Amino acid sequence: MTTYAVTNPNTGELVQSYPTATDVEVEAALALAMSAGKGWARTTLAERAVLVKRVAELHDKRKDELAAIIVREMGKPLGDAVGEVEFSAAIYRYYADHAEKLLADEPVELLDGEGSALIRRSPYGVLLGIMPWNFPYYQVARFAGPNLCIGNPIILKHAPQCPESAAAIQQIYDDAGFPPGVYANVYASNEQVAAVIADPRVAGVSLTGSERAGAAVAEIAGRNLKKVVLELGGSDPFILLSTDDLDGAVEAAVTARLDNTGQSCNAAKRFIVAEELYEPFVEKFTEAIKAGAEGISPLSSVAAADRLQAQVDTAVEQGADLVSAGKRDGAFFPTGVLTGVTPENDVYHQELFGPVAMVFKASSEEEAVSIANDIPFGLGSYVFTTDPEQAERVADRIEAGMVFVNGVLLDGVELPFGGIKRSGFGRELGRYGIDEFVNKKLIRTVR
């Protein structure tokens, strides 16, 4: 049985438990979503956008309250928590303001024959969203915002450790005036989620989470012919080939690794440095990472810290060198840097979800790209170089869904987010995020 509970990772205190939904409650949510969705799809896009904009306004109005919740739930630093709520509001506002343009009819130029043809984007149906704990508001916003504008009703299953933020989001939708059933938070178990995915009333599912969860969801969805969008893990490369400001590059690298205490799918996790810069970079980067431990927040849970500890211990046992800021204390995990990691080491192909970085030396651009691509993931990536032609060349060769050149934390509401390989498929945010769960209906007319 899935247990929904808030356990403060700062103190280990069980703050509050929430009852898992009964089968009757899950069925009621499905039935209401199906019936309410019919009316929701018949409203105008302008009417839907007004309500989505109210959701944005309520996020802004309640940002301090919402931020405090996720500090309790998963240990997010307060400043980061406030920033997440603000970014979530920006996502809702973006889709409310731009949905009309993004969903406009698309004429098709006919090669033969009279008349006209166009693609009309219309609602897809009831959608299930399965969300993770690391960005409790942002992940919901980038899924729900565009799909509610389209006219798709949402059933939302949040992470078991985020029931309070899940309830707060539901309250926002209720207060914004959404019809009952159009957005429904359900504290469902994994078994109930499997049944919901298989239910013929559900048209599609979007999951952000682990590879294992993604594979399980995709398997059930595939058997039942359901569309899926998956945003899974990542072990993003940060490639430093040249710089005229090493201190600035190090600062960017530390920011890219320690954002959200290292618990971000698209955080830089593997730092690949040109041979001539390797020694000074490692020295400065290691000191900065160690210094970053000052005032660092805990990982989301003791279990998360246990998983990271096992990976780091295995890496050292298999020959890697670790420089650490100190000793682990419960969910608090010390920042650290691993060097000497080889392809024979298990961690070489793994994702480290916490404040530990791996650094590799590259003797050439070719080797840097080879190391960057030699993993099962392909979410994001970072390239730092003073040579614009090299930047374009390397960006073109990196096997990832996103490449950021000479900058970090450059995500935007208008920029598509997603990956390839075992990082999943499909896109969220921007125009591509609103184009996943729509019926792209062809209308061909002969006059």
For each residue, the residues with C-beta under 8 A, 3 or more apart:
1: 20 189
2: 20 160 187 188 189 190
3: 17 20 160
4: 17 18 19 20 160 161 163 187
5: 14 15 16 17 18 160 161 163
6: 14 15 16 17 72 73 161 162 163 164
7: 12 13 14 15 161 301
8: 11 12 13 15 72 73 75
9: 12 74 75 298 299 300 301 302 330 331
10: 71 75 297 298 331
11: 8
12: 7 8 9 302 330 331
13: 7 8
14: 5 6 7 17
15: 5 6 7 8 72 164
16: 5 6 163 164
17: 3 4 5 6 14
18: 4 5 163 164 167 187
19: 4 187
20: 1 2 3 4 187 188 189
21: 25 26 29 186 187 188 189 192
22: 25 26
23: 26 27 192
24: 27 28
25: 21 22 28 29 186
26: 21 22 23 29 30 186 188 192 195 196
27: 23 24 30 31
28: 24 25 31 32
29: 21 25 26 32 33 155 181 184 186
30: 26 27 33 34 126 155 196 199 201 202
31: 27 28 34 35 201
32: 28 29 35 36 180 181 184
33: 29 30 36 37 126 153 154 155 181 182 184 201
34: 30 31 37 38 126 153 201
35: 31 32 38 39 181
36: 32 33 39 40 153 179 180 181 182
37: 33 34 40 41 123 125 126 151 152 153 181 182
38: 34 35 41 42
39: 35 36 42 43 179
40: 36 37 43 48 123 151 153 179 182
41: 37 38 122 123 151 152
42: 38 39
43: 39 40 47 48 151
44: 47 48
45: 48 49 99 100 103 149 151
46: 49 50 100
47: 43 44 50 51
48: 40 43 44 45 51 52 99 148 149 151
49: 45 46 52 53 95 96 97 99 100 149
50: 46 47 53 54 96
51: 47 48 54 55 148 176 177 178
52: 48 49 55 56 92 95 96 99 145 148 149
53: 49 50 56 57 92 93 96 97
54: 50 51 57 58 176 177
55: 51 52 58 59 92 145 172 173 176
56: 52 53 59 60 89 90 91 92 93 96
57: 53 54 60 61 89
58: 54 55 61 62 172 175 176
59: 55 56 62 63 66 85 86 88 89 92 137 141 172
60: 56 57 63 85 86 89
61: 57 58
62: 58 59 65 66 85 168 172
63: 59 60 66 67 82 85 86 89
64: 67 68 82
65: 62 68 69 168
66: 59 62 63 69 70 81 85 137 165 168
67: 63 64 70 71 76 78 81 82 84 85
68: 64 65 71 72 78 81
69: 65 66 72 73 136 164 165 168
70: 66 67 73 74 76 81 84 136 137 162 165
71: 10 67 68 75 76 77 78 81
72: 6 8 15 68 69 164
73: 6 8 69 70 133 136 161 162 164 165
74: 9 70 133 134 136 161 162 300 301
75: 8 9 10 71 261 297 298 299 300 331
76: 67 70 71 80 81 84 260 261 297
77: 71 80 81 260 261 297
78: 67 68 71 81 82
79: 82 83
80: 76 77 83 84 259 260
81: 66 67 68 70 71 76 77 78 84 85
82: 63 64 67 78 79 85 86
83: 79 80 86 87
84: 67 70 76 80 81 87 88 135 136 137 138
85: 59 60 62 63 66 67 81 82 88 89 137
86: 59 60 63 82 83 89 90
87: 83 84 90 91 138 141 413
88: 59 84 85 91 92 137 138 140 141
89: 56 57 59 60 63 85 86 92 93 141
90: 56 86 87 93 94 413
91: 56 87 88 94 95 138 141 142 145 413 429
92: 52 53 55 56 59 88 89 95 96 141 145
93: 53 56 89 90 96 97 413
94: 90 91 97 98 145 413 414
95: 49 52 91 92 98 99 102 145 146 149 434
96: 49 50 52 53 56 92 93 99 145 149
97: 49 53 93 94
98: 94 95 101 102
99: 45 48 49 52 95 96 102 103 146 149 150 434
100: 45 46 49 103 104
101: 98 104
102: 95 98 99 431 434 435
103: 45 99 100 121 149 150 434 438
104: 100 101
105: 118 119 120 121
106: 118 119 121
107: 116 117 118
108: 117 118 119 442
109:
110: 113 115 116 117
111:
112:
113: 110 446
114: 446 447
115: 110 444 445 446 447
116: 107 110 444 445 447
117: 107 108 110 442 443 444 445
118: 105 106 107 108 442 443
119: 105 106 108 440 441 442 443
120: 105 440 441 443
121: 103 105 106 150 435 438 439 440 441
122: 41 150 151 438 439 441
123: 37 40 41 150 151 152 438 439
124: 127 147 150 152 203 204 227 437 438 439
125: 37 152 201 202 203 204 437
126: 30 33 34 37 152 153 154 155 201 202 203
127: 124 143 147 152 153 154 155 202 203 204 205 206 437
128: 155 156 157 193 196 197 202 204 205 206
129: 140 143 144 154 155 156 157 205 206 207
130: 157 193 205 206 207 208 209 213 217
131: 136 139 140 143 156 157 158 159 162 208 209
132: 135 139 159 208 209
133: 73 74 136 159 161 162 300
134: 74 139 260 263 264 265 300
135: 84 132 138 139 260 264
136: 69 70 73 74 84 131 133 139 140 158 159 162 165 166
137: 59 66 70 84 85 88 140 141 165 169
138: 84 87 88 91 135 141 142
139: 131 132 134 135 136 142 143 208
140: 88 129 131 136 137 143 144 156 158 169
141: 59 87 88 89 91 92 137 138 144 145
142: 91 138 139 145 146 417 428 429 433
143: 127 129 131 139 140 146 147 154 206 208 428
144: 129 140 141 147 148 154 156 183
145: 52 55 91 92 94 95 96 141 142 148 149
146: 95 99 142 143 149 150 428 433 434
147: 124 127 143 144 150 152 154 434 437
148: 48 51 52 144 145 151 152 153 154 178 182 183
149: 45 48 49 52 95 96 99 103 145 146 434
150: 99 103 121 122 123 124 146 147 434 437 438
151: 37 40 41 43 45 48 122 123 148
152: 37 41 123 124 125 126 127 147 148 203 437
153: 33 34 36 37 40 126 127 148 181 182 183 184
154: 33 126 127 129 143 144 147 148 182 183 184
155: 29 30 33 126 127 128 129 184 186 196 202
156: 128 129 131 140 144 166 169 170 183 184 185 186
157: 128 129 130 131 186 187 188 193 196
158: 131 136 140 162 163 165 166 185 187
159: 131 132 133 136 162
160: 2 3 4 5 163
161: 4 5 6 7 73 74 133 300 301
162: 6 70 73 74 131 133 136 158 159 165 166
163: 4 5 6 16 18 158 160 166 167 187
164: 6 15 16 18 69 72 73 167 168
165: 66 69 70 73 136 137 158 162 168 169
166: 136 156 158 162 163 169 170 185 187
167: 18 163 164 170 171 185
168: 62 65 66 69 164 165 171 172
169: 137 140 156 165 166 172 173 185
170: 156 166 167 173 174 183 184 185
171: 167 168 174 175
172: 55 58 59 62 168 169 175 176
173: 55 169 170 176 178 182 183
174: 170 171 178
175: 58 171 172
176: 51 54 55 58 172 173
177: 51 54
178: 51 148 173 174 182 183
179: 36 39 40 182
180: 32 36
181: 29 32 33 35 36 37 153 184
182: 33 36 37 40 148 153 154 173 178 179
183: 144 148 153 154 156 170 173 178
184: 29 32 33 153 154 155 156 170 181
185: 156 158 166 167 169 170
186: 21 25 26 29 155 156 157 192
187: 2 4 18 19 20 21 157 158 163 166
188: 2 20 21 26 157 192 193 196
189: 1 2 20 21 192 193
190: 2 193 194
191: 194 195
192: 21 23 26 186 188 189 195 196
193: 128 130 157 188 189 190 196 197 217
194: 190 191 197 198 216 220
195: 26 191 192 198 199
196: 26 30 128 155 157 188 192 193 199 202
197: 128 193 194 202 205 217 220 221 224 226
198: 194 195 220 223 224
199: 30 195 196 202
200: 224
201: 30 31 33 34 125 126
202: 30 125 126 127 128 155 196 197 199 205 226
203: 124 125 126 127 152 226 227 437
204: 124 125 127 128 221 226 227 228 229 437
205: 127 128 129 130 197 202 217 221 226 227 228 229
206: 127 128 129 130 143 228 229 230 426 428 436 437
207: 129 130 213 214 217 228 229 230 231
208: 130 131 132 139 143 230 231 232 265
209: 130 131 132 213 214 232
210: 213 214 232 233
211: 214 215 232 233 422
212: 215 216
213: 130 207 209 210 216 217 232
214: 207 209 210 211 217 218 230 232 424
215: 211 212 218 219
216: 194 212 213 219 220
217: 130 193 197 205 207 213 214 220 221 228 230
218: 214 215 221 222 228 230
219: 215 216 222 223
220: 194 197 198 216 217 223 224
221: 197 204 205 217 218 224 225 226 227 228
222: 218 219 225 226 228
223: 198 219 220
224: 197 198 200 220 221
225: 221 222
226: 197 202 203 204 205 221 222
227: 124 203 204 205 221 436 437
228: 204 205 206 207 217 218 221 222 425 426
229: 204 205 206 207 418 424 425 426 427 428 436 437
230: 206 207 208 214 217 218 424 425 426
231: 207 208 265 379 417 418 419 423 424 426 428
232: 208 209 210 211 213 214 265 377 379 419 422 423 424
233: 210 211 265 351 353 377 379 422 423
234: 265 266 267 269 351 377 378 379 380 419 423
235: 269 270 349 350 351 352 375 377
236: 266 267 268 269 270 377 379 380 381 382 400
237: 268 270 271 272 371 372 381 382 398 400
238: 253 256 257 268 270 271 272 381 382 384 408
239: 272 273 362 368 369 372 381 382 383 384 385 394 398
240: 243 249 253 271 272 273 274 277 281 384 385
241: 274 365 368 383 384 385 387 390 394
242: 274 277 384 385 386 387 390
243: 240 246 248 249 277 384 385 386
244: 386
245: 248 249
246: 243 249 250 277 280 281 284
247: 250 251 284
248: 243 245 251 252
249: 240 243 245 246 252 253 281 384
250: 246 247 253 254 281 284 285 288
251: 247 248 254 255 288
252: 248 249 255 256 382 384 407 408
253: 238 240 249 250 256 257 268 271 281 285 357 408
254: 250 251 257 258 285 288 289 292
255: 251 252 258 259 408 409
256: 238 252 253 259 267 268 382 408 409
257: 238 253 254 262 267 268 269 271 289 355 357
258: 254 255 261 262 289 292 296 335 355
259: 80 255 256 262 264 267 409
260: 76 77 80 134 135 263 264 267
261: 75 76 77 258 296 297 298 299 333 354 355
262: 257 258 259 267 269 352 353 354 355 356
263: 134 260 267 299 300 304 353 354
264: 134 135 259 260 267
265: 134 208 231 232 233 234 379 423
266: 234 236 379 380 402 411 417
267: 234 236 256 257 259 260 262 263 264
268: 236 237 238 253 256 257 271 357 382 408
269: 234 235 236 257 262 351 352 357 358
270: 235 236 237 238 357 358 359 360 371 372 375
271: 237 238 240 253 257 268 281 285 357 358 359 360
272: 237 238 239 240 359 360 362 368 371 372
273: 239 240 277 278 281 282 359 360 361 362
274: 240 241 242 277 278 362 368
275: 278 361 362 363
276:
277: 240 242 243 246 273 274 280 281
278: 273 274 275 281 282 359 361
279: 282 283
280: 246 277 283 284
281: 240 246 249 250 253 271 273 277 278 284 285 359
282: 273 278 279 285 286 337 339 359
283: 279 280 286 287
284: 246 247 250 280 281 287 288
285: 250 253 254 271 281 282 288 289 337 357 359
286: 282 283 289 290 323 337
287: 283 284 290 291
288: 250 251 254 284 285 291 292
289: 254 257 258 285 286 292 293 325 335 336 337 355 357
290: 286 287 293 323 324 325 335 336
291: 287 288 294
292: 254 258 288 289 296 325 335 355
293: 289 290 296 325 326 334 335 355
294: 291
295:
296: 258 261 292 293 332 335 355
297: 10 75 76 77 261
298: 9 10 75 261 305 330 331 332 333
299: 9 75 261 263 304 305 308 331 332 333 354
300: 9 74 75 133 134 161 263 304 331
301: 7 9 74 161 304 305 331
302: 9 12 305 306 330 331
303: 306 307
304: 263 299 300 301 307 308 331 353 354
305: 298 299 301 302 308 309 328 330 331 332 333 354
306: 302 303 309 310
307: 303 304 310 311 353
308: 299 304 305 311 312 333 352 353 354 356
309: 305 306 312 313 328 333
310: 306 307 313 314
311: 307 308 314 315 346 347 350 352
312: 308 309 315 316 322 336 338 347 352 356
313: 309 310 316 317
314: 310 311 317 318 346 347
315: 311 312 318 320 322 338 341 345 346 347
316: 312 313 319 320 321 322
317: 313 314
318: 314 315 344 345 346 347
319: 316 340 342 345
320: 315 316 338 339 340 341 345 347
321: 316 338 339 340
322: 312 315 316 336 337 338
323: 286 290 336 337 339
324: 290 327 334 335 336
325: 289 290 292 293 334 335 336
326: 293 334
327: 324 334
328: 305 309 332 333 334
329: 332
330: 9 12 298 302 305
331: 9 10 12 75 298 299 300 301 302 304 305
332: 296 298 299 305 328 329
333: 261 298 299 305 308 309 328 354 355 356
334: 293 324 325 326 327 328 355
335: 258 289 290 292 293 296 324 325 355 356
336: 289 290 312 322 323 324 325 355 356 357
337: 282 285 286 289 322 323 356 357 358 359
338: 312 315 320 321 322 341 347 356 357 358 359
339: 282 320 321 323 358 359
340: 319 320 321
341: 315 320 338 345 347 348 358 360
342: 319 345 348
343: 348 349 374
344: 318 348
345: 315 318 319 320 341 342 348
346: 311 314 315 318 349 350
347: 311 312 314 315 318 320 338 341 350 352 358
348: 341 342 343 344 345 358 374 375
349: 235 343 346 374 375 376
350: 235 311 346 347
351: 233 234 235 269 377
352: 235 262 269 308 311 312 347 356 357 358
353: 233 262 263 304 307 308
354: 261 262 263 299 304 305 308 333
355: 257 258 261 262 289 292 293 296 333 334 335 336
356: 262 308 312 333 335 336 337 338 352
357: 253 257 268 269 270 271 285 289 336 337 338 352
358: 269 270 271 337 338 339 341 347 348 352
359: 270 271 272 273 278 281 282 285 337 338 339
360: 270 271 272 273 341 371
361: 273 275 278
362: 239 272 273 274 275 365 367 368 371
363: 275 367
364: 367 368
365: 241 362 368 369 390 393 394
366: 369 370
367: 362 363 364 370 371
368: 239 241 272 274 362 364 365 371 372 394
369: 239 365 366 372 373 394 397 398
370: 366 367 373 374
371: 237 270 272 360 362 367 368 374
372: 237 239 270 272 368 369 375 381 398 399
373: 369 370 397 398 399
374: 343 348 349 370 371
375: 235 270 348 349 372 378
376: 349 421 422
377: 232 233 234 235 236 351 419 421 422 423
378: 234 375 399 400 401 419 420 421 422 423
379: 231 232 233 234 236 265 266 400 401 402 418 419 423 424
380: 234 236 266 400 401 402 403 404 419
381: 236 237 238 239 372 398 400 402 403 404
382: 236 237 238 239 252 256 268 403 404 405 407 408
383: 239 241 391 394 395 398 403 404 405 406
384: 238 239 240 241 242 243 249 252 405 406
385: 239 240 241 242 243 390 391 394 405 406
386: 242 243 244
387: 241 242 390 391
388: 391 392
389: 392 393
390: 241 242 365 385 387 393 394
391: 383 385 387 388 394 395 405 406
392: 388 389 395 396
393: 365 389 390 396 397
394: 239 241 365 368 369 383 385 390 391 397 398
395: 383 391 392 398 403 405
396: 392 393
397: 369 373 393 394
398: 237 239 369 372 373 381 383 394 395 403
399: 372 373 378 420 421
400: 236 237 378 379 380 381 403 419 420 423
401: 378 379 380 416 417 418 419 420 423 427
402: 266 379 380 381 415 416 417 418 419
403: 380 381 382 383 395 398 400
404: 380 381 382 383 407 408 410
405: 382 383 384 385 391 395
406: 383 384 385 391
407: 252 382 404 410
408: 238 252 253 255 256 268 382 404
409: 255 256 259
410: 404 407 415
411: 266 415 417 429
412: 415 429 430
413: 87 90 91 93 94 429 430
414: 94 429 430 431
415: 402 410 411 412 429 430
416: 401 402 427 428 429 430 431 432 433
417: 142 231 266 401 402 411 427 428 429 430 433
418: 229 231 379 401 402 423 424 425 426 427 428 432
419: 231 232 234 377 378 379 380 400 401 402 423 424 425
420: 378 399 400 401 423 425
421: 376 377 378 399
422: 211 232 233 376 377 378
423: 231 232 233 234 265 377 378 379 400 401 418 419 420
424: 214 229 230 231 232 379 418 419
425: 228 229 230 418 419 420
426: 206 228 229 230 231 418 436
427: 229 401 416 417 418 430 432 433 435 436
428: 142 143 146 206 229 231 416 417 418 432 433 436
429: 91 142 411 412 413 414 415 416 417 432 433
430: 412 413 414 415 416 417 427 433 434
431: 102 414 416 434 435
432: 416 418 427 428 429 435 436
433: 142 146 416 417 427 428 429 430 436
434: 95 99 102 103 146 147 149 150 430 431 438
435: 102 121 427 431 432 438 440
436: 206 227 229 426 427 428 432 433
437: 124 125 127 147 150 152 203 204 206 227 229
438: 103 121 122 123 124 150 434 435
439: 121 122 123 124
440: 119 120 121 435
441: 119 120 121 122
442: 108 117 118 119
443: 117 118 119 120
444: 115 116 117
445: 115 116 117
446: 113 114 115
447: 114 115 116
